[in-house]
Amino acid sequence: MAATETKKTTAPRLPSEVFSVEFNQSLVHQALTSYLSNQRQGSVKLKNRSDVRGGGKKPFRQKGTGRARAGTIRSPLWVGGGVTFANIKNHEKKMNKKMAKKALASILSKFKSEKRLTLVEDVSFKEPKTKLAVEFFNKTGVDSALLITSEADQNTMLAIRNLKSFGFLDARDINPYDLLKAKHILVTHSAIPVLKEVVNVK
């Protein structure tokens, strides 16, 4: 029967520069807003008056109607017309790297202070079975969590992805949205040095 392999190692110390930072709500909000804005594609095609179909015929004669002269129904002034300044929107919001890293450290520190962050041993599943993932998370005693690791293999990722209440994230890919969305955070031993490198503020 397939089982879960755990690499037993000495529990590393949680670095204070990552897990003992004062929570800065304003900075975290700025980081979250920047991250979500940068996820937007901004590739919506806006049509100018020449791109909108139709409107080749003059809608009514030039004089004698009492109305303002019009040459096409696709004018930006008309309903259904083109857009005056049609271009691809850029939703990018830049944020200082040092501030972004400090925001991540602030979030991780808050989870630790609220006792919603647990250090666990590295895990590896022999087979990509959801049952093995369920057994692993049951041992942690939490009903919903985000697992942060740096050494997850393909079987482990496939086993976890079908669980609605649990998620997986590589330590190099942490972001404010996934962290704040989590109810509980599980950090593996191998993820500690990586998080220290990613969140290191110099």
C-alpha angles and dihedrals in degrees: 000000000000116000140185118263118213122189107224110214136153109280109254123228117258105241112236093221088065106030104028103054122128111255113252109193095185092052093047091050090051092049092048093048091049093049095049093046091051090053091062112101097214089200098126109138111233115196124220121207093277092052096053113094119244130011097112093128122072104250096222140349120291099243140025101041098092089232130111112272115263132185101186139014088224093071114129087243092064128076107257091023129127127283116263098223102022114183141128111282119234112210095177116136114192122215131186110260092227091053092047092052092047090052091055091049089049092055094047090048092051091052090050094048090050090049092241094120120081130186112224135178121261112275132207128178121213091212133028093248123143089212090067091051091050091052091050095050092045088061091055091059096229126117096205130022149146114237114213115194141142103210105052114142128212094267092054094050093048092049094052101041095075093058112097096198096047133059140186129222133173112235089236091058101050115141136175095250098057092041095051092044091058121096092203133007125219115196120193123218093249091054095061098078090042093051089048089054095044096046096036108132115202 
